[in-house]
């Protein structure tokens, strides 16, 4: 089983690319749990919500892993939960990083916020490019620090799709 994670700031095409990768290569896709959480709890999210959001994401990921698909595509993983917790609340439960590092990921596709427009969907909160770039750099720094395999995906929508498809095709040949 190969595990691919789409990660990075909001409004960079993660969900769109996850669906495209699944359509192109098959496999199993795990969506972003926090979107469901927000739909079910239409209020401002707080630090006390982070453990429930993280456990929900882990449960979805672990259920998918148990099915042993040839390709597992994660729209996000605990790194986003950690960084959003730090960004929004200045704190994060320590166990999130421990759980994240306990799992194997073959490839992270880190999406840049540059060269595309931010789109408001009612759940997003970083319309400022500088904020999204800071989130991008924090994600990249964590991946580098923890020696996680990643590729930066950038450019317009077609370029992003081409880069992601090419990189996943190479991964599947390994």
C-alpha positions as CSV (number, residue, x, y, z in Angstrom):
1,X,0.0,0.0,0.0
2,X,1.3,3.5,-1.0
3,X,0.0,6.4,1.1
4,X,-0.1,9.9,-0.4
5,X,-1.1,12.9,1.7
6,X,-2.2,16.3,0.3
7,X,-1.1,19.0,2.7
8,X,-0.6,22.7,2.9
9,X,-2.7,25.9,3.3
10,X,-6.4,26.2,2.7
11,X,-7.8,26.9,-0.8
12,X,-4.8,25.3,-2.7
13,X,-6.7,22.4,-4.3
14,X,-6.1,19.6,-1.9
15,X,-9.6,18.1,-2.0
16,X,-9.9,18.7,-5.8
17,X,-6.5,16.9,-6.4
18,X,-7.4,14.1,-4.0
19,X,-10.5,13.4,-6.0
20,X,-8.6,13.7,-9.3
21,X,-5.9,11.3,-8.0
22,X,-8.5,8.7,-7.0
23,X,-10.3,9.0,-10.3
24,X,-7.0,8.6,-12.2
25,X,-5.3,5.9,-10.1
26,X,-8.1,4.3,-8.1
27,X,-7.4,3.5,-4.5
28,X,-9.2,4.8,-1.5
29,X,-9.6,8.5,-0.5
30,X,-10.0,9.8,3.0
31,X,-11.6,13.2,3.3
32,X,-10.9,16.0,5.8
33,X,-12.7,15.2,9.0
34,X,-12.7,18.8,10.3
35,X,-15.1,19.8,7.5
36,X,-17.7,17.3,8.8
37,X,-17.0,18.4,12.3
38,X,-17.7,22.1,11.4
39,X,-20.9,21.1,9.5
40,X,-22.2,19.2,12.5
41,X,-21.1,21.9,15.0
42,X,-21.9,25.3,13.3
43,X,-20.0,27.5,15.8
44,X,-16.5,28.8,16.3
45,X,-14.1,25.9,16.8
46,X,-12.0,26.1,20.0
47,X,-8.9,24.5,21.3
48,X,-11.0,22.0,23.3
49,X,-12.3,20.7,19.9
50,X,-8.9,19.7,18.6
51,X,-8.7,16.3,20.2
52,X,-12.1,15.3,18.8
53,X,-11.2,16.5,15.4
54,X,-7.9,14.7,15.4
55,X,-9.4,11.5,16.7
56,X,-12.0,11.7,13.9
57,X,-9.3,12.2,11.3
58,X,-7.3,9.3,12.7
59,X,-10.3,7.0,12.8
60,X,-11.1,7.7,9.2
61,X,-7.5,7.1,8.2
62,X,-7.1,3.9,10.2
63,X,-10.3,2.5,8.9
64,X,-9.0,3.1,5.3
65,X,-5.6,1.7,6.1
66,X,-7.3,-1.5,7.5
67,X,-8.7,-2.1,4.0
68,X,-5.2,-2.2,2.6
69,X,-5.9,-0.5,-0.7
70,X,-3.0,-0.4,-3.2
71,X,-3.2,3.4,-3.0
72,X,-4.5,5.4,0.0
73,X,-5.0,9.2,-0.7
74,X,-5.4,11.4,2.3
75,X,-7.0,14.8,1.7
76,X,-5.1,15.8,4.9
77,X,-3.6,14.3,8.1
78,X,-2.8,15.3,11.6
79,X,-0.1,17.8,10.6
80,X,-2.8,20.2,9.4
81,X,-4.7,19.7,12.7
82,X,-1.5,20.5,14.6
83,X,-0.7,23.6,12.6
84,X,-4.2,24.9,12.6
85,X,-4.3,24.4,16.4
86,X,-1.1,26.4,16.8
87,X,-2.2,29.0,14.3
88,X,-5.7,29.6,15.8
89,X,-5.1,28.9,19.5
90,X,-1.4,29.1,20.1
91,X,-1.3,25.6,21.5
92,X,-1.7,22.0,20.4
93,X,-2.2,18.7,22.3
94,X,1.3,16.9,22.3
95,X,-0.2,13.5,21.4
96,X,-1.1,14.6,17.9
97,X,2.6,14.7,16.8
98,X,3.3,11.4,18.5
99,X,0.4,9.8,16.6
100,X,1.4,11.4,13.3
101,X,5.0,10.2,13.6
102,X,3.8,6.7,14.4
103,X,2.3,6.3,10.9
104,X,4.1,5.8,7.6
105,X,3.4,8.1,4.6
106,X,5.1,7.5,1.3
107,X,4.6,11.0,-0.1
108,X,3.3,14.4,0.9
109,X,2.2,16.7,-1.9
110,X,2.6,20.1,-0.4
111,X,0.5,22.6,-2.2
112,X,1.6,26.2,-2.5
113,X,-0.9,29.1,-2.1
114,X,0.8,31.1,-4.8
115,X,-0.5,31.6,-8.4
116,X,-4.1,30.7,-7.5
117,X,-6.9,32.7,-6.0
118,X,-8.3,32.1,-2.5
119,X,-11.9,31.0,-2.5
120,X,-14.2,31.5,0.4
121,X,-16.3,28.4,1.2
122,X,-17.8,29.4,4.5
123,X,-15.2,27.4,6.5
124,X,-11.9,29.1,5.4
125,X,-10.3,31.9,7.3
126,X,-7.1,32.9,5.7
127,X,-7.9,35.2,2.7
128,X,-4.5,36.9,3.1
129,X,-1.7,35.3,1.0
130,X,0.9,36.2,3.6
131,X,-1.0,34.0,6.2
132,X,-1.3,31.1,3.8
133,X,2.4,31.4,2.9
134,X,3.2,31.3,6.6
135,X,1.1,28.1,6.9
136,X,2.9,26.7,3.8
137,X,6.3,27.4,5.3
138,X,5.4,25.9,8.7
139,X,4.2,22.7,6.9
140,X,7.4,22.5,4.8
141,X,9.6,23.1,7.9
142,X,7.9,20.3,9.8
143,X,8.2,17.9,6.9
144,X,11.9,18.7,6.5
145,X,12.6,18.5,10.3
146,X,11.0,15.1,10.5
147,X,12.5,13.9,7.2
148,X,9.2,13.2,5.6
149,X,9.1,12.7,1.8
150,X,7.4,15.6,0.0
151,X,7.1,17.4,-3.3
152,X,5.9,21.0,-3.7
153,X,3.0,21.3,-6.0
154,X,2.5,24.8,-7.5
155,X,1.4,26.8,-10.5
156,X,-2.1,27.1,-12.1
157,X,-4.7,24.4,-11.7
158,X,-3.6,22.4,-14.7
159,X,0.0,22.5,-13.7
160,X,-0.9,21.4,-10.2
161,X,-2.8,18.5,-11.6
162,X,0.0,17.5,-14.0
163,X,2.6,17.6,-11.2
164,X,0.5,15.6,-8.8
165,X,-0.4,13.0,-11.4
166,X,3.2,12.7,-12.5
167,X,4.5,12.3,-9.0
168,X,1.9,9.7,-7.9
169,X,2.5,7.7,-11.1
170,X,6.3,7.6,-10.3
171,X,5.5,6.5,-6.7
172,X,3.3,3.7,-7.9
173,X,6.1,2.4,-10.2
174,X,8.5,2.3,-7.2
